[in-house]
Amino acid sequence: MTVSMQWLFPISALERTPSSCSLHKQLYDRARGVEFLFRLGSSLALPSSAMFTAATWFHRFYMRYSMEDFHRQDVAASCIFLATKTEECGRKLRDVARVCQAKITSQDITCIPADSKEVDQCQTAILLTEEVLLEALCFDFIVESPHAELVDLFDAHEANDLVQEYAWSLAHDSYRTPMCILYPPKVIATACYVLAQRIFDGPNSPSLDARISAAAPSASLPTPPSHNPPSPDASRYAIEHFTFSETELSSVSEALSILLEFYSSQDVQNNYPYLSSIIAVPLPASPKPNLYVPASHLASQESPADALSPAPDAQGRTPSSSHGGHTPVRPNGHVPSRIEVQRVDLS
């Protein structure tokens, strides 16, 4: 199954959405909206697959409706509520509204009365937004995730456990960018896998360009004197696994640039020092999308409504995967050790 072409947009389409704010501000608010969505899903104990579906719908929605007309928190809550129905992990509307209200007001859920006026208003907002969401989605609920492609890569290639964990986490964070509406899942999965390998291998390893080039740099060299074929290049495994065309390789390069631009826009020095190993990776040499500017430049542009954003919630983190908090069980039954993945708080 392939992603319907109506849901894959060129990067230039991001400049032509109904929203009137700058593209940088749109992407900043999209990231915050997805973070809010993930927090809702985590508090509702939803499987990650449902949250990925909801996050994809969130991005699709704002290609057709304005961020000024529909606040990101209302859209995020509606996407989550709809996903609980289509992904067969049903939750009551009132429970979703209570959790939403708790996040908005930075209160414990036990402090939110189920029969309060605020919860009733939140329920109404979710239902009204859901009507527009259904129209925006054209009642097309099918969503594919790059995580499924990563599972195939993990099953076909015995990668280092940390590489798997890094790739899994990067795929999670890709939803904070619009990559899910720009590229097919296998392109996103490959970008995450290649970047994970580069982070793990370190600065003295092959560059991103070498890892995603159409032909291996050593392909033109003669066979060694022993006449034995050279060892497979593990750094190019994902590229060769999917046998990408030149156009698809260009998309992988763009996806890598978007991920690195997104991480580089965060306040690494003061708030997210654990991102330093990621942003130290040089971008591919191909033309850069240039979608992101430092988040600090945009925070001052917030409207009064944005001030309702929830405070950081150490307990409401995004789960590591749809496999119960870990990357998938390997074919031999081995479960990789879990590393602590800290995530960017943008909500």
C-alpha positions in Angstrom: 0.0 0.0 0.0 1.3 3.5 -0.9 0.4 6.8 0.5 -2.3 8.6 -1.6 -0.7 11.3 -3.7 -3.3 13.8 -2.4 -1.6 13.7 0.9 2.0 14.2 -0.3 2.8 17.9 -1.0 5.9 19.6 -2.4 7.8 21.8 0.0 6.6 24.8 -1.8 3.0 24.0 -0.8 3.9 24.9 2.8 4.1 28.5 1.6 0.6 28.4 0.2 -1.5 27.2 3.1 -4.5 29.2 4.3 -2.7 30.4 7.3 -1.6 34.1 7.1 1.3 33.9 9.5 4.9 33.3 8.3 6.0 29.8 7.4 8.5 29.8 10.2 5.7 30.6 12.7 3.4 28.0 11.2 6.0 25.3 11.6 6.8 26.4 15.1 3.1 26.2 16.0 2.7 22.8 14.2 5.5 21.4 16.3 3.9 22.7 19.5 0.6 21.3 18.5 2.0 17.9 17.8 3.8 18.0 21.2 0.4 18.8 22.8 -1.2 16.0 20.9 1.5 13.5 22.0 1.0 14.6 25.6 -2.8 14.0 25.4 -2.2 10.6 23.9 0.3 9.6 26.5 -2.0 10.7 29.3 -4.8 8.7 27.8 -2.5 5.7 27.5 -3.0 5.4 23.7 -0.8 3.2 21.6 1.9 5.1 19.7 0.3 4.1 16.4 -2.8 6.1 17.2 -0.7 9.1 18.1 1.2 8.9 14.8 -2.1 8.7 12.9 -3.5 11.7 14.8 -0.3 13.7 14.2 -0.4 13.0 10.5 -4.0 14.2 10.4 -3.0 17.3 12.3 -0.5 18.2 9.5 -3.0 17.4 6.8 -5.6 19.5 8.4 -3.5 22.7 8.3 -2.8 22.2 4.6 -6.5 23.0 4.1 -7.5 25.2 7.0 -6.0 28.2 8.7 -4.1 28.2 12.0 -5.8 31.5 12.8 -9.3 29.9 12.5 -8.6 26.7 14.3 -6.3 26.7 17.4 -3.7 23.9 17.4 -4.9 22.6 20.8 -8.5 22.1 19.5 -7.3 20.4 16.4 -4.9 18.2 18.3 -7.6 17.1 20.7 -10.0 16.3 17.8 -7.3 14.3 16.0 -6.7 12.3 19.1 -10.4 11.7 19.7 -11.0 10.6 16.1 -7.9 8.3 16.3 -9.3 6.6 19.4 -12.2 5.5 17.2 -10.4 4.5 14.0 -7.5 2.8 15.7 -9.8 0.8 18.0 -8.5 2.2 21.3 -11.7 4.0 22.2 -11.8 6.7 24.9 -14.8 8.6 26.1 -15.2 12.1 24.9 -15.4 13.5 28.4 -12.1 11.7 29.4 -10.4 13.3 26.4 -11.8 16.7 27.3 -10.7 16.4 30.9 -7.2 15.5 30.0 -7.1 18.3 27.5 -8.3 20.8 30.1 -5.7 19.4 32.6 -2.9 20.0 30.1 -4.1 23.5 29.1 -4.3 24.6 32.7 -1.3 22.6 33.9 -3.3 20.9 36.6 -3.5 17.3 37.7 -6.4 15.4 36.1 -7.9 14.8 39.6 -8.4 18.5 39.9 -10.6 18.7 36.8 -14.3 17.9 37.7 -15.9 15.8 35.0 -19.1 17.9 35.1 -17.4 21.3 35.0 -18.4 24.0 32.6 -14.8 24.1 31.2 -14.9 20.3 30.4 -18.3 20.8 28.7 -16.9 23.6 26.6 -13.9 21.5 25.7 -16.1 18.7 24.6 -18.1 21.0 22.4 -14.9 22.4 20.8 -13.6 18.9 20.1 -16.9 17.8 18.4 -17.2 21.0 16.3 -13.6 20.8 15.2 -14.0 17.1 14.5 -16.7 17.9 11.9 -14.3 20.2 10.0 -11.5 17.6 10.5 -13.5 14.9 8.8 -14.2 17.2 5.9 -10.5 18.2 5.6 -9.5 14.5 5.6 -12.2 13.6 3.0 -13.0 10.7 5.4 -9.7 9.1 4.4 -8.4 7.6 7.6 -5.6 5.5 6.1 -2.2 6.5 7.5 1.1 4.7 7.1 4.0 5.2 9.5 7.8 5.2 8.9 8.1 3.0 11.9 6.7 0.1 9.9 9.5 0.6 7.4 12.0 0.8 10.2 10.7 -2.6 11.5 11.5 -4.1 8.1 15.0 -2.6 8.2 15.6 -3.9 11.7 14.3 -7.4 10.7 16.5 -7.5 7.6 19.7 -6.1 9.1 21.3 -6.7 12.5 22.0 -3.1 13.3 23.5 -2.0 16.6 20.8 -1.7 19.3 21.6 2.0 19.9 21.3 2.7 16.1 17.8 1.2 16.3 16.9 3.3 19.3 18.2 6.4 17.7 16.3 5.8 14.5 13.1 5.0 16.4 13.3 8.2 18.4 14.2 10.3 15.3 11.1 8.9 13.6 9.0 10.0 16.5 10.4 13.5 16.3 9.8 13.6 12.6 6.1 14.2 13.4 7.0 17.5 14.9 7.9 18.5 11.4 5.7 18.3 8.3 7.7 15.4 6.9 4.7 13.0 7.0 3.0 15.2 4.4 6.1 15.7 2.3 7.6 12.3 1.8 6.5 8.6 1.8 7.2 6.6 4.9 10.2 4.7 3.4 12.0 8.0 2.7 11.4 9.2 6.2 12.5 5.9 7.7 15.6 5.9 5.6 16.5 9.5 6.7 16.1 8.5 10.3 18.1 5.3 10.0 20.9 7.0 8.1 21.1 9.9 10.6 21.0 7.4 13.5 24.0 5.5 12.0 25.9 8.8 11.4 25.3 9.9 15.0 26.4 6.5 16.3 29.4 6.2 14.1 30.7 9.7 15.0 32.3 12.6 13.2 35.1 10.5 11.5 32.7 8.3 9.7 31.3 8.7 6.2 29.3 11.8 5.6 25.5 11.9 5.0 26.2 12.5 1.3 28.4 9.4 1.1 25.7 7.4 2.8 23.0 8.4 0.4 24.8 8.7 -2.8 23.5 6.8 -5.8 26.6 4.6 -5.9 29.0 3.7 -3.2 32.2 5.9 -3.3 34.3 2.8 -3.7 32.1 1.2 -6.4 34.6 2.1 -9.2 37.6 0.7 -7.5 38.9 -2.7 -8.7 38.2 -5.9 -6.8 40.9 -6.6 -4.1 43.8 -8.9 -5.2 42.2 -11.8 -3.3 39.3 -11.6 -5.8 36.9 -11.8 -2.8 34.1 -9.2 -3.0 34.5 -6.2 -0.6 32.5 -6.4 2.6 29.1 -4.8 2.4 29.0 -1.2 3.4 26.7 -1.1 6.4 26.5 2.7 6.2 24.6 2.3 2.9 22.3 -0.5 4.0 19.1 1.5 4.1 19.7 3.0 0.7 20.4 -0.3 -1.0 17.6 -2.0 0.9 15.0 0.2 -0.8 16.8 0.6 -4.2 15.9 4.2 -4.4 15.7 6.2 -7.6 17.6 9.5 -8.0 14.5 11.4 -7.3 13.9 9.4 -4.1 17.5 9.9 -3.0 17.0 13.6 -3.4 13.9 13.4 -1.1 16.0 11.5 1.5 18.5 14.3 1.4 15.8 16.9 1.9 14.3 14.9 4.8 17.7 14.7 6.5 18.1 18.5 6.1 14.7 19.1 7.6 15.4 16.9 10.6 18.8 18.6 11.2 17.3 22.1 10.7 14.5 21.3 13.2 17.0 20.2 15.9 19.3 23.1 15.2 16.4 25.5 15.8 16.1 24.4 19.4 17.8 26.1 22.3 20.5 23.5 22.5 22.9 25.4 24.8 20.4 26.2 27.6 17.6 23.6 27.4 18.5 20.7 25.2 22.3 19.9 25.4 21.6 16.3 24.6 20.9 17.4 21.0 24.4 18.6 20.5 25.5 15.3 18.9 22.7 15.6 16.3 23.2 19.2 15.3 27.0 18.6 15.0 26.2 16.5 11.9 26.9 18.5 8.8 23.9 18.9 6.5 23.9 17.2 3.1 25.4 19.3 0.3 22.2 19.5 -1.7 20.0 22.6 -1.6 18.6 23.2 1.9 14.9 23.6 2.6 15.6 26.4 5.2 12.3 25.9 6.9 13.4 26.7 10.5 14.7 29.6 12.5 15.6 29.5 16.2 12.5 29.0 18.2 13.5 31.9 20.5 12.9 34.2 17.6 9.3 33.1 17.3 8.2 32.8 20.9 7.8 36.5 21.2 5.3 36.5 18.4 2.7 34.5 20.4 -0.8 35.7 20.7 -2.7 35.8 24.0 -4.3 32.5 23.2 -0.9 30.9 22.9 -0.2 31.7 26.6 -2.6 28.8 27.5 0.1 26.3 26.4 0.8 23.8 29.1 3.9 23.9 31.2 6.5 21.2 30.8 5.2 17.9 32.1 7.9 15.4 32.9 5.3 12.6 33.2 3.7 13.3 29.9 6.4 12.2 27.5 6.0 10.6 24.2 6.3 6.8 24.4 9.3 5.3 22.7 7.3 3.1 20.4 4.1 1.3 19.7 5.7 -1.8 21.0 5.2 -1.0 24.6 8.0 1.5 25.0 10.7 -0.3 23.2 11.9 -0.9 19.7 10.5 -4.2 18.3 11.6 -7.6 19.6 14.2 -9.0 17.3 13.6 -12.2 15.4 15.7 -14.2 17.8 13.6 -12.9 20.7 16.2 -10.4 21.9 14.9 -7.1 23.1 17.3 -4.2 22.7 18.2 -2.3 25.9 16.2 0.9 26.2 18.1 4.2 26.3 16.5 7.2 27.9 15.3 9.5 25.1 14.7 13.1 26.1 12.4 15.0 23.8 12.0 18.6 22.8 9.3 20.3 24.7 7.5 22.6 22.4 3.9 22.6 23.6 
